[in-house]
Amino acid sequence: MPQLNPNPWFFTMLATWLTFSLIIQPKLLTFLSTNPPTSKAPTIPKTTPWTWPWT
């Protein structure tokens, strides 16, 4: 069964993994988040119950 032969695909997988982990990932981690998390407590909106006209 040829799909069990790792010879043609192992190098491709290894090269892709190394490229991602050594080149692409450090570049992605240097980007700043445009919406950084804040430490303030979330505000809870004041809601009023709906008044149904038939009740």
C-alpha positions, 0 to 999 in steps of 0.5 A, spaced: 500 500 500 503 506 497 500 511 502 503 507 508 510 509 505 512 516 509 518 517 504 515 522 499 511 526 504 515 526 511 520 531 508 514 535 506 511 535 512 517 536 516 519 542 512 512 545 512 512 545 520 519 548 520 518 553 516 511 555 520 515 554 527 521 558 525 519 563 520 512 565 520 510 564 527 515 569 530 513 574 525 505 573 527 507 574 534 510 581 533 503 584 531 500 588 536 493 587 537 488 592 535 483 591 540 487 589 547 483 586 553 482 591 558 482 590 566 476 594 567 469 591 569 464 590 564 458 594 565 451 591 565 446 595 561 440 597 565 434 593 562 426 594 563 421 589 562 417 589 556 410 591 557 405 587 553 399 591 550 394 585 552 396 584 559 
